Amino acid sequence: FPVTIEQKVTTNKTRASDDQFYSEILMKITKEAEIDLPHEAIHEQMDAMKADLEEKLKQRNQTMDQYLKANDLTEAKLHDRMHQQAEDILRASLVANKIAEQENIEVTDELVDFEIAKIAEQYKMEFAKVKEILTPNISRFRAEIRDRYIKEFLIKHNS
């Protein structure tokens, strides 16, 4: 049966509320976890975030000064905000890694193939073609699968 607009909206709302719930759970665990982050790791994350922001600004034909002004920021405020976000991202990543380790959430080649087969079926494409398309970004695809399984685990055990 074709999916109705109402079903799509309901699915999107459910996904959004699951995402929000997952973020809240992960942040709660992260805040309670005692994690010592190396200064270098924080600055590497900040560099990646800044490069990402600069790329987005470039695509919008916007300068950093224009961005700062539009968002009522100074370079110091942006730096402080990015520093906090970098810490939050790294802490959440370490917590997620620990959960995956403790719960034996591991992305095997068979699981990757299973997820590729689901995509192939969904888009009515050949398995080999989907695998070929995903192969250049397979490590990111693996990470997305792992993150989804961690998210599902946390939601299931905190509902």
RARADA-V461764 format. One line per field, one symbol per residue. burial: 1 if it has 16 or more other ideal C-beta (glycine too) atoms within 10 Angstrom, else 0. A space follows every 10 residues. Layout:
burial = ???
This chain:
burial = 0000000000 0000000000 0100110011 0000000000 0100110010 0000000000 0000001000 0000000100 0100011011 1100110011 0000101000 0100110001 0000000001 1001000000 1100111011 100100000
